[in-house]
Amino acid sequence: MNHLQGPVKFDFHTHHERCGHAIGTIEHYVKSAVEKGLDLIGIADHSPYLYSEEDQLYPTIAMAKSELPRYVDEVLRLKQKYSGKIQVLLGIESDFYPEHLEIYRQQLSLYPFDYIIGSVHYVDDISIFKKDRWEGLTNQQKVQTKEKYYNLIEQSARSGMFQILGHIDAMKGFYPEFSAIETEVIENTLKVIAESDIAIEINTSGKTKDCGGWYPSDEILERALFYDVKVTFGSDAHTPDRVGDEFELVQKRLKELGFKEWAYFIQKERYMTAL
């Protein structure tokens, strides 16, 4: 039975050594999840650069294209091995490039993913985490950049490819001032996400960046609740010890904000469980 009874403890966003910037094997993350008493552990490493002619375009950012079948096989093997101890879920964090959408859709449809996280990591072909991208920009250019970022997130929501949208204000990661750039765009983005009936993650890896805290901010979460956007949890762990990091704190905060439930995913079906 897919649907779990009672409160469910989960983490849908974890990486491992194949991506070139995380530590440990997939099994290390599964074991950590078992130790921490999770019911579900989702493995969601970075998708390969599927549009590239090269097998591994950026070795320190994502796995090689040739590694994708091996990644899937390894997660499915661990799903069997740990059956009865924990439910291991096959996920992936897919980049979102509108111009390459169909390549990703086609390639990722070949595998039995439980869920796919759609994340915007590039705006104007520059990483959202590149600190100096903001240098020398006028206020108007900063607003335009922020609006482009959220426009891409809207497109990703509408694509129908994803169950979860990753870290929807992560552009603040190494540029905390991002949050203060005034624009109405986020309001529209949350409406689109609600209409598309897709979940957003509360991602606790913001604490590892300059901005501190989580993605997205409480202000965005309050508006997400207003529009009835579904939420889920992901640590975005790049080390096994961060699996489930601050799960209970997020749970408590969501309750304080007025949320009553959150989402988990099995075989691309969404289930809601009480907070």
Secondary structure as the mmCIF struct_conf table of DSSP 4:
data_model
#
loop_
_struct_conf.conf_type_id
_struct_conf.id
_struct_conf.beg_label_comp_id
_struct_conf.beg_label_asym_id
_struct_conf.beg_label_seq_id
_struct_conf.end_label_comp_id
_struct_conf.end_label_asym_id
_struct_conf.end_label_seq_id
BEND BEND1 HIS A 3 HIS A 3
HELX_LH_PP_P HELX_LH_PP_P1 LEU A 4 GLN A 5
BEND BEND2 GLY A 6 GLY A 6
STRN STRN1 PHE A 10 ASP A 11
STRN STRN2 THR A 14 THR A 14
HELX_RH_3T_P HELX_RH_3T_P1 GLU A 17 CYS A 19
BEND BEND3 GLY A 20 ALA A 22
BEND BEND4 GLY A 24 GLY A 24
HELX_RH_AL_P HELX_RH_AL_P1 ILE A 26 GLU A 35
TURN_TY1_P TURN_TY1_P1 LYS A 36 GLY A 37
BEND BEND5 ASP A 39 ASP A 39
STRN STRN3 LEU A 40 ILE A 43
HELX_LH_PP_P HELX_LH_PP_P2 ASP A 45 ASP A 45
STRN STRN4 HIS A 46 HIS A 46
HELX_LH_PP_P HELX_LH_PP_P3 SER A 47 PRO A 48
TURN_TY1_P TURN_TY1_P2 LEU A 50 TYR A 51
BEND BEND6 GLU A 53 ASP A 55
BEND BEND7 LEU A 57 LEU A 57
TURN_TY1_P TURN_TY1_P3 PRO A 59 ILE A 61
BEND BEND8 ALA A 62 ALA A 62
HELX_RH_3T_P HELX_RH_3T_P2 LYS A 65 GLU A 67
HELX_RH_AL_P HELX_RH_AL_P2 LEU A 68 LYS A 81
TURN_TY1_P TURN_TY1_P4 TYR A 82 LYS A 85
STRN STRN5 GLN A 87 ASP A 95
HELX_RH_3T_P HELX_RH_3T_P3 PRO A 98 HIS A 100
HELX_RH_AL_P HELX_RH_AL_P3 LEU A 101 LEU A 108
TURN_TY1_P TURN_TY1_P5 SER A 109 LEU A 110
BEND BEND9 TYR A 111 TYR A 111
BEND BEND10 ASP A 114 ASP A 114
STRN STRN6 TYR A 115 SER A 119
STRN STRN7 TYR A 122 VAL A 123
TURN_TY1_P TURN_TY1_P6 ASP A 124 ASP A 125
STRN STRN8 ILE A 126 SER A 127
TURN_TY1_P TURN_TY1_P7 ILE A 128 PHE A 129
HELX_RH_3T_P HELX_RH_3T_P4 LYS A 131 TRP A 134
TURN_TY1_P TURN_TY1_P8 GLU A 135 GLY A 136
HELX_RH_AL_P HELX_RH_AL_P4 ASN A 139 ARG A 158
TURN_TY1_P TURN_TY1_P9 SER A 159 SER A 159
BEND BEND11 GLY A 160 GLY A 160
BEND BEND12 GLN A 163 GLN A 163
STRN STRN9 ILE A 164 LEU A 165
TURN_TY1_P TURN_TY1_P10 ILE A 168 ASP A 169
HELX_RH_3T_P HELX_RH_3T_P5 ALA A 170 LYS A 172
TURN_TY1_P TURN_TY1_P11 GLY A 173 PHE A 174
HELX_RH_3T_P HELX_RH_3T_P6 PRO A 176 ALA A 180
BEND BEND13 ILE A 181 ILE A 181
BEND BEND14 GLU A 184 GLU A 184
HELX_RH_AL_P HELX_RH_AL_P5 VAL A 185 SER A 196
TURN_TY1_P TURN_TY1_P12 ASP A 197 ASP A 197
STRN STRN10 ALA A 199 ASN A 203
HELX_RH_3T_P HELX_RH_3T_P7 THR A 204 THR A 208
BEND BEND15 LYS A 209 LYS A 209
TURN_TY1_P TURN_TY1_P13 ASP A 210 CYS A 211
BEND BEND16 GLY A 213 GLY A 213
STRN STRN11 TYR A 215 TYR A 215
BEND BEND17 PRO A 216 PRO A 216
HELX_RH_AL_P HELX_RH_AL_P6 ASP A 218 PHE A 226
TURN_TY1_P TURN_TY1_P14 TYR A 227 ASP A 228
STRN STRN12 VAL A 231 GLY A 234
STRN STRN13 ALA A 237 ALA A 237
BEND BEND18 HIS A 238 THR A 239
HELX_RH_3T_P HELX_RH_3T_P8 PRO A 240 ARG A 242
TURN_TY1_P TURN_TY1_P15 VAL A 243 GLU A 246
HELX_RH_AL_P HELX_RH_AL_P7 PHE A 247 LEU A 257
TURN_TY1_P TURN_TY1_P16 GLY A 258 GLY A 258
STRN STRN14 GLU A 261 ILE A 266
TURN_TY1_P TURN_TY1_P17 GLN A 267 LYS A 268
STRN STRN15 GLU A 269 ALA A 274
#
